[in-house]
Amino acid sequence: MFYLLRRGSQAGTLDRSLLDQALAAGVEVRFNDRVQRASGRMVFAGGPRRADIIAVGKVFDTQMADGAWLALKPDLAPKGYAYLLVHQGRGTVASCMFTGFRNQAAHLSATLDFFERHAGLQMTNAKPFGGFGNTRLPRTAVQGGTPLIGEHAGFQDGLAGFGLRYAIYSGRLAAQSLIHGTDYTKAWKRSLQPALRTGVVNRFLFNLAGRHGIDFAVGRLAGPQTRSVLRQAYRPSALKTALFPLARYWFRAPLSDPSCTHDQCDCVWCEHGALPQSSASR
């Protein structure tokens, strides 16, 4: 049903492997050196520019057997989902929420309690993590003639907030446009836009589902045909094409959440804070 990837700077992670490939190809990599002005042929890859979804959780060592658990409960992750993944002695537990950001600590606490009771969660050497994502559906992915990729362009699944595949694929399309002179806009709209639009419709339907709708979805996902259910959910259709204009109109409304109103803020994300300047990579 899915791939499990390790992220981070350690050997064996996806990030480190990509860095090693770049260095082996002769790429000059500069850390902590933000590009302030675009020049020449570039690709903008500064990551999300606002928060539509935040994730808070813990990574840990464990003696638990391998397994994957998913929970859809508003008190764990409003408009989102909580999950627990364990593989070969390493684990990740998180709440991914699409609203209610200022209560992130309470949602994480409820998530830990839930998986302790229902999955026997056991953690040692637990370390907290957090991050935010941007699920904006772009009308364009070009800024001043420069291609934008990944979440900098808004390429993110509207339902679950997944974007790694979009980031890598859009990066490839952007590179091809610079190397071979192909039309980047036509390329991403042909390759990525159908699935992105389907994700927007899926998010719209999920937000409308209510308790009974969520229970129905859990029942379908827990059945013997989980993969085919998900494949059908993400497949473009005439009905979803018809629903898309309405879904897009309402897409932003449930996700706008300034939330934090206190001075001493420890939130993963708060729209009252200043947005970082977008960075670029050569």
C-alpha positions as CSV (number, residue, x, y, z in Angstrom):
1,M,0.0,0.0,0.0
2,F,2.8,2.5,0.7
3,Y,6.6,3.0,1.0
4,L,8.4,3.7,4.3
5,L,11.3,6.1,3.9
6,R,13.7,7.4,6.5
7,R,14.3,11.1,6.4
8,G,17.2,13.1,7.9
9,S,20.9,13.6,7.6
10,Q,22.0,10.2,8.7
11,A,23.5,7.6,6.3
12,G,20.8,5.5,4.7
13,T,18.1,8.3,4.7
14,L,16.5,9.6,1.5
15,D,17.9,13.1,2.1
16,R,21.4,11.9,2.6
17,S,21.3,9.6,-0.4
18,L,20.1,12.4,-2.7
19,L,22.8,14.7,-1.3
20,D,25.5,12.1,-2.0
21,Q,24.2,11.6,-5.6
22,A,24.4,15.4,-6.1
23,L,27.9,15.6,-4.7
24,A,29.0,12.7,-6.8
25,A,27.7,14.5,-9.9
26,G,29.8,17.5,-9.1
27,V,27.1,19.8,-7.7
28,E,28.2,22.5,-5.3
29,V,26.0,22.5,-2.2
30,R,25.9,25.4,0.2
31,F,24.2,25.1,3.5
32,N,22.8,28.1,5.5
33,D,23.3,30.3,2.4
34,R,19.9,31.7,1.3
35,V,19.7,33.0,-2.2
36,Q,18.3,36.5,-2.1
37,R,18.0,37.3,-5.7
38,A,17.3,35.2,-8.8
39,S,19.9,35.2,-11.5
40,G,20.4,33.0,-14.5
41,R,18.6,29.7,-14.9
42,M,17.3,28.6,-11.6
43,V,14.6,26.4,-9.9
44,F,12.7,27.7,-6.9
45,A,12.4,25.0,-4.3
46,G,11.9,26.9,-1.0
47,G,9.2,24.6,0.4
48,P,5.8,25.6,1.7
49,R,4.9,29.3,1.9
50,R,2.0,28.9,4.3
51,A,0.5,26.3,6.6
52,D,-2.6,24.4,5.5
53,I,-1.6,21.3,7.5
54,I,0.7,20.7,10.4
55,A,2.1,17.5,11.8
56,V,3.4,17.0,15.3
57,G,4.8,13.8,16.7
58,K,7.7,11.7,18.0
59,V,10.3,9.4,16.4
60,F,11.6,6.7,18.7
61,D,13.2,3.3,19.3
62,T,10.9,0.4,20.2
63,Q,10.7,-3.3,20.9
64,M,7.3,-3.4,19.2
65,A,6.7,-5.7,16.2
66,D,6.4,-4.0,12.8
67,G,3.1,-2.5,12.0
68,A,1.1,0.4,10.7
69,W,-1.9,2.0,12.3
70,L,-4.2,4.8,11.1
71,A,-6.8,6.7,13.2
72,L,-9.5,9.2,12.0
73,K,-10.8,11.0,15.1
74,P,-11.4,14.8,15.5
75,D,-9.9,14.9,19.0
76,L,-6.7,13.3,17.6
77,A,-6.3,15.2,14.4
78,P,-9.1,17.7,13.4
79,K,-10.0,17.3,9.7
80,G,-6.9,15.0,9.4
81,Y,-5.5,11.8,10.7
82,A,-3.2,10.3,13.2
83,Y,-0.8,7.4,12.5
84,L,1.7,5.0,14.1
85,L,4.4,3.3,12.0
86,V,6.9,0.8,13.3
87,H,9.6,-0.9,11.3
88,Q,12.7,-2.8,12.4
89,G,12.9,-1.2,15.9
90,R,12.2,2.4,14.8
91,G,8.9,4.1,15.1
92,T,7.0,7.3,14.2
93,V,3.8,8.5,15.8
94,A,2.1,11.7,14.7
95,S,-1.0,13.8,14.5
96,C,-1.6,15.5,11.1
97,M,-4.2,18.2,11.5
98,F,-5.8,20.5,9.0
99,T,-7.3,22.9,11.6
100,G,-7.2,23.5,15.3
101,F,-3.5,24.2,15.2
102,R,-3.2,26.0,18.5
103,N,-4.3,22.8,20.3
104,Q,-1.5,20.8,18.8
105,A,-0.1,19.7,22.1
106,A,-3.5,18.4,23.3
107,H,-4.0,16.5,20.0
108,L,-0.6,14.9,20.2
109,S,-1.2,13.9,23.8
110,A,-4.5,12.3,22.8
111,T,-2.8,10.5,19.9
112,L,-0.2,9.0,22.2
113,D,-2.8,7.9,24.6
114,F,-4.9,6.4,21.8
115,F,-2.1,4.3,20.4
116,E,-1.0,3.2,23.8
117,R,-4.4,1.8,24.5
118,H,-5.2,0.3,21.0
119,A,-1.7,-0.6,19.6
120,G,0.4,-1.1,22.7
121,L,2.7,1.9,21.9
122,Q,6.1,1.6,23.5
123,M,8.7,4.3,23.1
124,T,12.3,4.7,24.1
125,N,14.7,7.6,23.2
126,A,11.6,9.5,21.9
127,K,12.4,12.8,20.1
128,P,9.7,15.3,19.1
129,F,9.3,16.6,15.6
130,G,7.0,18.9,13.8
131,G,6.4,20.5,10.4
132,F,3.8,22.2,8.2
133,G,2.6,21.7,4.6
134,N,1.0,23.8,1.9
135,T,-1.8,22.2,-0.1
136,R,-2.5,25.2,-2.4
137,L,-3.6,24.1,-5.9
138,P,-1.6,26.4,-8.2
139,R,-2.9,28.1,-11.3
140,T,0.7,28.6,-12.4
141,A,4.0,27.2,-11.2
142,V,6.3,29.8,-12.7
143,Q,7.5,33.0,-11.0
144,G,9.2,35.6,-13.1
145,G,10.0,33.0,-15.7
146,T,11.5,30.6,-13.1
147,P,9.9,27.2,-12.5
148,L,8.6,26.4,-9.0
149,I,8.6,22.8,-7.7
150,G,7.2,20.8,-4.8
151,E,5.4,22.6,-2.1
152,H,6.9,25.9,-3.2
153,A,4.5,25.6,-6.1
154,G,1.7,24.1,-4.0
155,F,2.1,20.5,-5.3
156,Q,0.6,18.6,-2.4
157,D,-2.2,16.0,-2.1
158,G,-5.2,17.9,-0.8
159,L,-6.6,14.9,1.1
160,A,-3.7,13.4,3.0
161,G,-1.0,16.1,2.6
162,F,1.5,13.8,0.8
163,G,3.9,15.6,-1.5
164,L,7.2,13.8,-1.7
165,R,6.5,12.2,-5.1
166,Y,5.2,15.5,-6.4
167,A,8.3,17.2,-5.3
168,I,10.7,14.8,-7.0
169,Y,8.6,14.5,-10.2
170,S,8.1,18.3,-10.6
171,G,11.8,18.8,-10.0
172,R,12.5,16.4,-12.9
173,L,10.1,18.3,-15.1
174,A,11.6,21.7,-14.2
175,A,15.1,20.4,-14.9
176,Q,14.0,19.1,-18.3
177,S,12.5,22.4,-19.1
178,L,15.8,24.2,-18.5
179,I,18.0,21.6,-20.2
180,H,15.8,20.8,-23.2
181,G,13.7,23.9,-23.5
182,T,10.4,22.1,-22.9
183,D,7.3,23.9,-21.7
184,Y,7.2,23.4,-17.9
185,T,3.6,24.6,-17.5
186,K,2.3,22.2,-20.1
187,A,4.4,19.4,-18.6
188,W,3.2,19.7,-15.0
189,K,-0.4,20.3,-16.0
190,R,-0.4,17.2,-18.2
191,S,1.4,15.0,-15.6
192,L,0.3,16.3,-12.2
193,Q,-2.8,18.4,-12.5
194,P,-5.4,15.5,-12.8
195,A,-4.3,13.9,-9.6
196,L,-3.9,17.3,-7.8
197,R,-7.5,18.2,-8.7
198,T,-8.8,14.8,-7.6
199,G,-7.1,15.4,-4.2
200,V,-8.9,18.8,-3.9
201,V,-12.3,17.0,-4.5
202,N,-11.4,14.3,-2.0
203,R,-10.6,16.9,0.6
204,F,-13.9,18.7,-0.1
205,L,-15.8,15.4,0.3
206,F,-13.8,14.5,3.5
207,N,-14.6,17.8,5.1
208,L,-18.3,17.3,4.4
209,A,-18.4,13.7,5.5
210,G,-19.2,14.1,9.2
211,R,-19.0,11.4,11.8
212,H,-21.1,8.8,9.8
213,G,-19.1,9.5,6.6
214,I,-15.8,9.0,8.5
215,D,-17.1,5.7,10.0
216,F,-18.0,4.6,6.5
217,A,-14.6,5.5,5.2
218,V,-12.9,3.6,8.0
219,G,-15.0,0.5,7.3
220,R,-14.0,0.6,3.6
221,L,-10.3,1.1,4.4
222,A,-10.3,-1.7,7.0
223,G,-11.8,-4.2,4.6
224,P,-9.9,-6.7,2.4
225,Q,-9.8,-4.4,-0.7
226,T,-8.0,-1.4,0.8
227,R,-5.7,-0.9,-2.1
228,S,-8.5,-0.9,-4.7
229,V,-10.5,1.5,-2.5
230,L,-7.7,4.0,-2.4
231,R,-6.9,3.6,-6.1
232,Q,-10.6,4.3,-6.9
233,A,-10.6,7.4,-4.6
234,Y,-7.6,8.9,-6.4
235,R,-8.7,8.0,-9.9
236,P,-10.0,11.0,-11.9
237,S,-13.7,10.6,-12.9
238,A,-16.5,12.5,-14.7
239,L,-18.2,13.1,-11.3
240,K,-15.0,14.5,-9.7
241,T,-14.4,16.7,-12.7
242,A,-18.0,18.1,-12.3
243,L,-17.4,18.6,-8.6
244,F,-14.0,20.3,-9.0
245,P,-15.2,23.9,-9.5
246,L,-17.3,23.8,-6.3
247,A,-14.5,21.9,-4.4
248,R,-11.9,24.5,-5.4
249,Y,-14.1,27.3,-4.3
250,W,-14.4,25.9,-0.8
251,F,-10.9,24.4,-0.7
252,R,-9.3,27.2,1.2
253,A,-12.0,28.0,3.7
254,P,-11.6,25.0,6.1
255,L,-7.9,25.3,6.1
256,S,-7.4,28.9,7.0
257,D,-6.5,28.8,10.7
258,P,-4.6,31.7,12.3
259,S,-5.3,30.0,15.6
260,C,-2.6,31.3,17.9
261,T,-3.4,34.5,19.9
262,H,-0.9,34.3,22.7
263,D,2.4,36.1,23.0
264,Q,4.7,33.2,24.0
265,C,4.0,30.9,21.1
266,D,5.5,27.4,20.9
267,C,3.3,26.3,17.9
268,V,4.8,24.4,15.0
269,W,3.1,27.0,12.9
270,C,1.3,30.2,13.5
271,E,0.0,32.6,10.8
272,H,0.6,35.5,13.1
273,G,4.3,34.9,12.7
274,A,6.4,36.3,9.8
275,L,6.6,34.1,6.8
276,P,10.2,33.2,5.9
277,Q,11.5,34.5,2.6
278,S,11.4,32.0,-0.2
279,S,14.7,30.4,-1.0
280,A,16.0,29.2,-4.3
281,S,18.3,26.4,-5.4
282,R,20.5,26.4,-8.4
